[in-house]
Amino acid sequence: MADFVLVAGAWLGSWAWEEVAAPLRAAGHGVHPLTLSGLAERQGVPAGQQTHVRDIVAEVERLDLRDVVLVGHSYSGIPVGQAAERIGDRLKRVVFVDAAVPVDGGSFVSGWPDGRAMIEAAIAAGGGFWPPPVADDCAGQGLDEEQITRFLTGATPHPGATLTEPAELKAPLSELPALYVKCLLDGEDPGPEVSALLKSERWTLVRMDTGHWPMFSQPAELAQVLAGAVG
């Protein structure tokens, strides 16, 4: 059995994992969904990217977790990847769910060469926050109307500094035991950084035939993939 620390991507909090957490708990695992500073019920808490790294490390230490599977979805792959190396031998595996990965000295927006200006402009227009998506942004991602409504109703503005501040890595990410989950409706190519990491014998790839938010579109299937990461 393992302890899963689940960290959702931009705009989302711990609530997003409800349908994934239930089957993992039923299988006997410890499950600890985490809301990062500045999001959901923690709105108003100042946050930069390193704040989010500290949020994750602090949760592992507060609960004194061992055999930890850190799970980062989308944006949260960046702070989760950094936290994974900081928790040392507490880590069992890190799982990136259709996620960005940290690059030392790089930020979330620097990984978007074609979209960086758009995101930075949206943050500026949003008073320092990245505004939540709208229904049209969810099209083609395997979500039904009820799932889209649940996602958009719960989404909150995302602290912009977490997207623009650089990551800090002390060792190559390829040295971590990692699983990358590629959601195919969001594109089959995981990107150059992930493709390079997948050449490491410590990294494996799993594909899911769904969109970018599998905790809503295929929660039971995602729970199975995460449980498989323990082995």
C-alpha beads as a LAMMPS data file, in Angstrom:
LAMMPS data file: protein, C-alpha beads

231 atoms
230 bonds

1 atom types
1 bond types

-500.0 500.0 xlo xhi
-500.0 500.0 ylo yhi
-500.0 500.0 zlo zhi

Masses

1 110.0

Atoms # bond

1 1 1 0.000 0.000 0.000
2 1 1 1.080 3.578 -0.624
3 1 1 0.168 7.122 0.360
4 1 1 -1.019 9.188 -2.599
5 1 1 -0.687 12.963 -2.478
6 1 1 -2.898 14.274 -5.280
7 1 1 -2.317 17.775 -6.655
8 1 1 -4.605 19.094 -9.384
9 1 1 -3.614 21.594 -12.037
10 1 1 -4.443 25.252 -12.586
11 1 1 -7.702 26.630 -11.124
12 1 1 -8.462 23.452 -9.153
13 1 1 -8.334 22.304 -5.535
14 1 1 -8.480 19.048 -3.620
15 1 1 -12.186 18.714 -4.480
16 1 1 -11.279 17.762 -8.059
17 1 1 -9.999 14.337 -6.912
18 1 1 -13.136 13.092 -5.143
19 1 1 -14.016 10.423 -7.711
20 1 1 -10.398 9.256 -7.985
21 1 1 -9.758 9.154 -4.244
22 1 1 -12.696 6.855 -3.440
23 1 1 -11.505 3.761 -5.377
24 1 1 -7.919 4.253 -4.203
25 1 1 -9.085 4.309 -0.585
26 1 1 -11.283 1.280 -1.221
27 1 1 -8.149 -0.548 -2.390
28 1 1 -6.479 0.223 0.936
29 1 1 -4.250 3.147 -0.020
30 1 1 -3.846 6.372 1.897
31 1 1 -5.132 9.266 -0.195
32 1 1 -4.373 12.906 0.526
33 1 1 -5.764 15.404 -2.010
34 1 1 -4.093 18.784 -1.547
35 1 1 -5.267 22.301 -2.312
36 1 1 -2.370 24.607 -3.117
37 1 1 -2.082 28.130 -1.720
38 1 1 -4.241 30.704 -3.468
39 1 1 -6.775 28.232 -4.888
40 1 1 -10.245 26.920 -3.998
41 1 1 -10.764 27.145 -0.220
42 1 1 -7.286 28.700 0.091
43 1 1 -8.055 31.720 -2.081
44 1 1 -6.447 34.895 -0.781
45 1 1 -3.266 33.148 0.392
46 1 1 -0.302 34.745 -1.465
47 1 1 1.478 32.209 -3.663
48 1 1 4.434 31.897 -5.970
49 1 1 5.705 28.689 -7.494
50 1 1 8.043 27.909 -4.596
51 1 1 5.089 28.415 -2.238
52 1 1 3.426 25.505 -4.008
53 1 1 6.542 23.365 -3.731
54 1 1 6.610 24.064 -0.004
55 1 1 2.880 23.288 0.287
56 1 1 3.512 19.787 -1.045
57 1 1 6.646 19.070 1.002
58 1 1 4.965 20.400 4.145
59 1 1 1.947 18.131 3.664
60 1 1 4.151 15.043 3.355
61 1 1 6.093 16.022 6.462
62 1 1 3.018 17.090 8.467
63 1 1 1.393 13.706 7.924
64 1 1 4.744 11.884 8.256
65 1 1 4.024 9.955 5.068
66 1 1 6.207 7.140 3.733
67 1 1 5.998 5.248 0.441
68 1 1 4.627 8.430 -1.090
69 1 1 3.254 8.594 -4.616
70 1 1 3.199 12.268 -5.578
71 1 1 0.690 12.965 -8.353
72 1 1 0.805 16.218 -10.299
73 1 1 -1.747 17.117 -12.950
74 1 1 -1.150 19.763 -15.651
75 1 1 0.521 22.869 -14.110
76 1 1 1.103 21.044 -10.833
77 1 1 3.621 18.729 -12.443
78 1 1 6.086 21.604 -12.025
79 1 1 5.868 21.983 -8.213
80 1 1 5.309 18.227 -7.753
81 1 1 8.471 17.409 -9.711
82 1 1 10.487 19.732 -7.478
83 1 1 8.867 18.435 -4.289
84 1 1 9.594 14.853 -5.340
85 1 1 13.327 15.360 -5.082
86 1 1 12.996 17.281 -1.809
87 1 1 11.164 14.574 0.133
88 1 1 14.071 12.154 -0.353
89 1 1 13.540 8.536 0.614
90 1 1 9.889 9.165 1.470
91 1 1 9.186 9.060 -2.277
92 1 1 7.983 5.842 -3.860
93 1 1 7.081 7.299 -7.259
94 1 1 6.050 10.529 -8.913
95 1 1 3.210 10.545 -11.445
96 1 1 2.710 13.316 -13.981
97 1 1 -0.857 13.353 -15.327
98 1 1 -0.841 15.134 -18.709
99 1 1 1.457 17.523 -16.919
100 1 1 4.135 20.094 -17.434
101 1 1 7.468 19.018 -15.945
102 1 1 9.924 21.310 -14.207
103 1 1 12.990 22.523 -16.059
104 1 1 15.667 24.124 -13.899
105 1 1 15.418 27.872 -14.402
106 1 1 12.277 27.509 -16.536
107 1 1 8.675 28.363 -15.711
108 1 1 5.254 27.137 -16.748
109 1 1 4.883 29.898 -19.327
110 1 1 8.380 29.354 -20.737
111 1 1 7.204 25.910 -21.797
112 1 1 4.524 27.563 -23.957
113 1 1 6.518 29.277 -26.725
114 1 1 3.380 29.867 -28.790
115 1 1 1.110 30.752 -25.892
116 1 1 3.319 32.582 -23.422
117 1 1 2.279 36.077 -24.500
118 1 1 -1.388 35.072 -24.385
119 1 1 -1.110 33.661 -20.846
120 1 1 0.890 36.631 -19.577
121 1 1 -1.658 39.025 -21.087
122 1 1 -4.497 37.094 -19.445
123 1 1 -2.717 37.260 -16.077
124 1 1 -2.225 41.013 -16.449
125 1 1 -5.872 41.515 -17.399
126 1 1 -6.902 39.314 -14.465
127 1 1 -5.142 41.457 -11.887
128 1 1 -2.315 38.981 -11.377
129 1 1 -4.435 35.853 -11.773
130 1 1 -5.007 33.502 -14.705
131 1 1 -8.790 33.536 -15.210
132 1 1 -10.554 30.143 -15.216
133 1 1 -11.492 28.597 -18.558
134 1 1 -14.909 28.768 -20.164
135 1 1 -17.034 25.986 -21.621
136 1 1 -15.523 26.317 -25.098
137 1 1 -12.071 25.552 -23.627
138 1 1 -13.369 22.132 -22.573
139 1 1 -14.535 21.075 -26.035
140 1 1 -13.055 17.872 -27.405
141 1 1 -11.710 16.758 -24.025
142 1 1 -14.070 13.852 -23.366
143 1 1 -16.194 15.736 -20.843
144 1 1 -19.978 15.582 -20.767
145 1 1 -22.092 18.616 -19.856
146 1 1 -22.383 17.633 -16.192
147 1 1 -18.617 17.185 -15.898
148 1 1 -17.937 20.513 -17.600
149 1 1 -20.358 22.263 -15.268
150 1 1 -18.733 20.695 -12.204
151 1 1 -15.268 21.694 -13.401
152 1 1 -16.160 25.283 -14.253
153 1 1 -18.282 25.824 -11.140
154 1 1 -15.416 24.792 -8.882
155 1 1 -12.606 26.522 -10.765
156 1 1 -11.029 29.625 -9.212
157 1 1 -8.535 32.165 -10.614
158 1 1 -4.966 30.840 -10.550
159 1 1 -2.146 32.926 -8.958
160 1 1 -0.106 34.268 -11.857
161 1 1 3.260 34.265 -10.081
162 1 1 3.170 30.467 -9.854
163 1 1 3.144 30.342 -13.655
164 1 1 5.984 32.780 -14.291
165 1 1 8.517 32.035 -11.527
166 1 1 11.382 29.619 -12.371
167 1 1 11.712 26.058 -11.140
168 1 1 14.674 24.996 -9.009
169 1 1 16.061 21.487 -9.467
170 1 1 19.129 20.084 -7.734
171 1 1 19.445 16.923 -9.849
172 1 1 18.264 15.651 -13.244
173 1 1 14.560 14.846 -13.236
174 1 1 15.379 11.638 -15.105
175 1 1 16.779 10.193 -11.863
176 1 1 13.338 10.121 -10.221
177 1 1 11.153 6.992 -10.447
178 1 1 8.351 8.379 -12.576
179 1 1 5.234 7.541 -14.545
180 1 1 3.925 9.894 -17.213
181 1 1 0.232 9.677 -18.132
182 1 1 -0.517 11.091 -21.595
183 1 1 -4.144 11.943 -22.287
184 1 1 -4.551 11.437 -26.007
185 1 1 -7.478 13.789 -26.684
186 1 1 -5.154 16.596 -25.604
187 1 1 -2.589 15.514 -28.229
188 1 1 -0.464 12.395 -28.612
189 1 1 2.901 14.175 -28.360
190 1 1 3.987 14.730 -24.735
191 1 1 6.460 17.412 -25.818
192 1 1 10.256 17.486 -26.124
193 1 1 11.057 17.702 -22.402
194 1 1 8.923 14.688 -21.532
195 1 1 10.059 12.721 -24.586
196 1 1 13.655 13.162 -23.470
197 1 1 12.834 12.063 -19.917
198 1 1 11.042 8.959 -21.167
199 1 1 14.369 7.697 -22.480
200 1 1 15.384 7.129 -18.851
201 1 1 14.929 3.571 -17.593
202 1 1 13.312 5.067 -14.469
203 1 1 10.452 6.636 -16.454
204 1 1 7.483 4.870 -18.007
205 1 1 4.584 6.054 -20.167
206 1 1 0.894 5.209 -19.944
207 1 1 -1.659 6.518 -22.436
208 1 1 -5.292 7.241 -21.628
209 1 1 -7.919 7.697 -24.332
210 1 1 -9.438 10.788 -22.773
211 1 1 -8.846 14.514 -22.422
212 1 1 -6.772 16.807 -20.249
213 1 1 -8.930 16.470 -17.116
214 1 1 -9.209 12.689 -16.556
215 1 1 -10.172 13.125 -12.889
216 1 1 -13.530 14.280 -14.280
217 1 1 -13.808 12.379 -17.572
218 1 1 -12.417 8.969 -16.509
219 1 1 -11.883 8.961 -12.721
220 1 1 -12.149 5.178 -12.249
221 1 1 -9.697 4.523 -15.069
222 1 1 -7.284 7.127 -13.693
223 1 1 -7.489 5.518 -10.242
224 1 1 -6.501 2.181 -11.821
225 1 1 -3.518 3.795 -13.524
226 1 1 -2.408 5.402 -10.261
227 1 1 -2.798 2.151 -8.338
228 1 1 -0.669 0.462 -10.986
229 1 1 2.089 2.983 -10.308
230 1 1 2.600 1.442 -6.871
231 1 1 3.800 -1.771 -8.467

Bonds

1 1 1 2
2 1 2 3
3 1 3 4
4 1 4 5
5 1 5 6
6 1 6 7
7 1 7 8
8 1 8 9
9 1 9 10
10 1 10 11
11 1 11 12
12 1 12 13
13 1 13 14
14 1 14 15
15 1 15 16
16 1 16 17
17 1 17 18
18 1 18 19
19 1 19 20
20 1 20 21
21 1 21 22
22 1 22 23
23 1 23 24
24 1 24 25
25 1 25 26
26 1 26 27
27 1 27 28
28 1 28 29
29 1 29 30
30 1 30 31
31 1 31 32
32 1 32 33
33 1 33 34
34 1 34 35
35 1 35 36
36 1 36 37
37 1 37 38
38 1 38 39
39 1 39 40
40 1 40 41
41 1 41 42
42 1 42 43
43 1 43 44
44 1 44 45
45 1 45 46
46 1 46 47
47 1 47 48
48 1 48 49
49 1 49 50
50 1 50 51
51 1 51 52
52 1 52 53
53 1 53 54
54 1 54 55
55 1 55 56
56 1 56 57
57 1 57 58
58 1 58 59
59 1 59 60
60 1 60 61
61 1 61 62
62 1 62 63
63 1 63 64
64 1 64 65
65 1 65 66
66 1 66 67
67 1 67 68
68 1 68 69
69 1 69 70
70 1 70 71
71 1 71 72
72 1 72 73
73 1 73 74
74 1 74 75
75 1 75 76
76 1 76 77
77 1 77 78
78 1 78 79
79 1 79 80
80 1 80 81
81 1 81 82
82 1 82 83
83 1 83 84
84 1 84 85
85 1 85 86
86 1 86 87
87 1 87 88
88 1 88 89
89 1 89 90
90 1 90 91
91 1 91 92
92 1 92 93
93 1 93 94
94 1 94 95
95 1 95 96
96 1 96 97
97 1 97 98
98 1 98 99
99 1 99 100
100 1 100 101
101 1 101 102
102 1 102 103
103 1 103 104
104 1 104 105
105 1 105 106
106 1 106 107
107 1 107 108
108 1 108 109
109 1 109 110
110 1 110 111
111 1 111 112
112 1 112 113
113 1 113 114
114 1 114 115
115 1 115 116
116 1 116 117
117 1 117 118
118 1 118 119
119 1 119 120
120 1 120 121
121 1 121 122
122 1 122 123
123 1 123 124
124 1 124 125
125 1 125 126
126 1 126 127
127 1 127 128
128 1 128 129
129 1 129 130
130 1 130 131
131 1 131 132
132 1 132 133
133 1 133 134
134 1 134 135
135 1 135 136
136 1 136 137
137 1 137 138
138 1 138 139
139 1 139 140
140 1 140 141
141 1 141 142
142 1 142 143
143 1 143 144
144 1 144 145
145 1 145 146
146 1 146 147
147 1 147 148
148 1 148 149
149 1 149 150
150 1 150 151
151 1 151 152
152 1 152 153
153 1 153 154
154 1 154 155
155 1 155 156
156 1 156 157
157 1 157 158
158 1 158 159
159 1 159 160
160 1 160 161
161 1 161 162
162 1 162 163
163 1 163 164
164 1 164 165
165 1 165 166
166 1 166 167
167 1 167 168
168 1 168 169
169 1 169 170
170 1 170 171
171 1 171 172
172 1 172 173
173 1 173 174
174 1 174 175
175 1 175 176
176 1 176 177
177 1 177 178
178 1 178 179
179 1 179 180
180 1 180 181
181 1 181 182
182 1 182 183
183 1 183 184
184 1 184 185
185 1 185 186
186 1 186 187
187 1 187 188
188 1 188 189
189 1 189 190
190 1 190 191
191 1 191 192
192 1 192 193
193 1 193 194
194 1 194 195
195 1 195 196
196 1 196 197
197 1 197 198
198 1 198 199
199 1 199 200
200 1 200 201
201 1 201 202
202 1 202 203
203 1 203 204
204 1 204 205
205 1 205 206
206 1 206 207
207 1 207 208
208 1 208 209
209 1 209 210
210 1 210 211
211 1 211 212
212 1 212 213
213 1 213 214
214 1 214 215
215 1 215 216
216 1 216 217
217 1 217 218
218 1 218 219
219 1 219 220
220 1 220 221
221 1 221 222
222 1 222 223
223 1 223 224
224 1 224 225
225 1 225 226
226 1 226 227
227 1 227 228
228 1 228 229
229 1 229 230
230 1 230 231
